[in-house]
Amino acid sequence: MNLKDKVVVITGAGSGIGAATAKLFGAHKAIVVVSDINLESAEKVASEIRDDGGKALALATDVTQFEQVNELLQKVIAKYDSLDVMVNNAGIGGKQQAKTADHTLEDWHNVIAVNQTGVFYCMKLAIQQMLKQGYGNIVNVASLAGLKASGNNLSYSASKFAVVGMTKSAALEYGRKKIRINAVCPGFTHSALLEQLLAASPDMGDKLKRMIPMGRFGEAEEIAEAVCWLASENSKFITGQTITLDGGTSL
């Protein structure tokens, strides 16, 4: 995959899938903008990329704030004069696992703000820049929960179904403008979200693995490989698609 000197912005890149993706882009010699609400975490990832000989810049961004997303992209464009790849990875889960009637308003508003509205803000502004420069590539990190029913987690499921829908709609709108937009849909993958789920009960890990034909959880690096591939010219005839990485859970 030739990603050398591509300007790549990744949200939620301070940990988990975002961090693994940032490091892999760095290994492929891209110019990586590591964005996260936690600047310390973002700088740690950026520093690791630079220590390995890559190019990386850390910037703090709360994707629920339109002005902060705009500031992020304006800084990137002012410094690098382009935005080749936008990876919308920032995401959270609800604090409680509850059925729809018991779902808290706090969880609904918080999860939708980050996972759905945040992706919209990033897509809107990234596409505006990509239209100006005549090309671009967006990869959204959705979820298996955006493709099939997920009980006791309505806001998360709703937000991820929305990401899949936004991906397809925007890909349809901008395909003729040389802007490709795709999504990855990870299943149970080692991350902060999975750790939160595993903490619900001592045997939760075994229960979940029994649902996965491959019998294991995914690794963040495996999701990162798919993101980088979608961002590269190796997938240049692919747009509006969801790549499911779930060890067979959806079968």
N, C-alpha and C positions, 0 to 999 in steps of 0.2 A: 504494500500500500504506500503510494507516494503522497505523503502529507507534509512534506518538508516546507517550512515557511508559511503554511496555511495559518491564518489568524483564527483561533478557536476560542470561543467564550463558553464556559461551562458553569452553570449555576448549581448551587449545592455541592460544590466540589471540595469541601473541606473534609469530607469523610465518605466512607462507603463506596457505592458505585461511582459517585462523582469523582472522588479522589483517585480511584483506580483508572477511570477514564482519562482524567487529566494526566496522570503519569504515563499512560500508554501513548497518548498524543505526544507527550514530551519525548518519549523514546523514539517516536517516528519523526522527530525534529520539527514538529509544529510549534508555532508561537502560542503558548497556552495562557489564557486569562482565567485564573482560578478565582471564581466568585463564590462567596458564601456569606451568610448573615453573620457568621463568626469569623472576623478578620484574622484572629490568631490561628485558627484551624486552616484557613486559606493560605496564610503565609507559610505555614509548616509544609503544606503540600507543594507550594511553589518553590520553596527552598530545596526540597528534595529533588524536584525536577532540575533545578539549576545545578545542584551538586552532581547530578548525573550527566551534566553537559548540555542540558536543554535550556530553552528560553521560556520563562514564566513570569507572570505578574499577578499579584494577589490584590483583589479589590473587594471591599465589603458591600453587599447588596441585600436588601430585604425585598424579595420579589413581589410582595404584596403591596409595595409602594411604587406607583407608576413613575413618580419623579426620580426615585432611586434607580429604577431600571433604565430610564432615559439617560441619567447621568453615567451609569455604567457604560452604555453603548457609545455615548458621546466621547467619553474618555478613550475608549478603545479606538474609535475612528480617528480621533485627533492624533493619537500616538502612532497608529499603524496604517491609517488611511484605507482600511478595508475591514470587512467582516466576512470571512469565508465560511465559517461553520458556527452555528449556534446550537448548543446542547442544553436543552431545558430539562434539567435533572432534579432541581430543588423540589423536595416533597416531604410531607409529614403524614403520620397516622393519627387517628383520634386517641385521646387519653384513656378512653373506656371502650370496652367491647360490649355492645348492647344492641338489642333488637331495635327496629325502627321506632316503635312507639316509645321506647325508653332512651333513644338517642338524644344526647344533650345538645342544646343550641350552641354551646361553646365549641364543641367538637365540630359541628356542622360548619359554622362560620369560619373557624380557624383552618380547617382542612381545605375547604373550598377556596379560601383566599390564597393559600399557597399553591395547591396542586392544580387548580383550574384557572383562577384569575391570574395568578403569577405566570402561568404558561401563556395565557392570552397576551398579557402585557409584553412579554419577551418576544413572542411571535410577531405581534403588531409592529413593534419597533425594529426588529431584525429584518423583517420583510421590507419595510420602508427603505432601509439602507441597501438591501440586496437588489431592490428595483433600481436604485440609483446607479449601482455599479454593474448591473446587468447579469448577475449570477448570484448563487448562494446555496447553502445547504443547511437544513434544520433537522435535528434528531431530537425527538421528544421521548422522555423516559416515562412510559405508561406503566402497565402492570397486567399480570394475568387477571387481576381483579377488575380490569377494564374490558375484559373479553367474556367472562363468565360470572355467574352469580357468586357473591361473597357475603355470607351471612354475618350479622352482628357488627357490621362495619360500613354502614350506609354512605356516610360522607366520603370515605376513601374510595369506595366502589363508584359512586357517582362522579367523583372528580376524575378518576382514571378512565371511565367510559367517555367522559367529556374530552379528555386528551386524545383518545383514539378518534373521536368524531372531528375534533378540530384539525387533527393531522390530515385526515382524508379530505375535509372540505378545503383547507388551504392548499393542499397538493393539487386538487382539481383546479383551483383558481389560478395558480401560478406556474403550472407545468410548462406553459408556452413562454414563460419569462426566464427560463433556465434556473429556476429555483426548485430544488427537490426537498420534499418534506416527508419524513418517515418516523416511525416510532418503534421502540423496543418494548416488549412486554415481559419483564422477568417474572418468574414464579418465586418460590421461596428461596431467597438469596441471602447469604451472610451480610447483614447490615444492621444498623441501629433499629430499624423497623422490625426485623426478624427477632432481634434480641428482646424487644418489647413484647412480642407475641409469645416467645418462649417462656418469658417470666410469668405468664398467666398460670401455669401449673407445671409440676416437676416432670410429668410425662408428655408434655406438649410436643417436644422434639420428636419422640418416637411416633406419636400420632400423625404428625405432619409427614414424616418420612414414609409412612405406610401409604400415603396418598400419592407418592412420587414413584413412578415406575423405575426410575434409575436409582432410587433408594438413598438419595443424598440431597443436600441443599446445594444451590448454585454458589459460585464464587463471584465476587464483584469483578474480578479480572475477566471472567468469561462474558459478562455483559459488556464490559468495555471493548472487547474484541469486536462485538457486533456493532457497537456504536461507531467505532473507527472505520469499520468496513463500509457502513452506510454513508459515512462522511467522505469516503474516498471515491476515486474514479472507477474503482473496481465494481461499483454498484450503480454506474451512471445511467442505467435504463430502469431504475427502480424509484418509484415515488408513490406516496399515499399508502404505503404498506405497513403492516405490523409484524415484526419479527418476534416470535414467541420463544423464550428461553426458559423452559420450565421442567426439564428432565422428563417430559411426557405427561405431566399432571393434567393437561387439558385433553388428553386422548379419551 
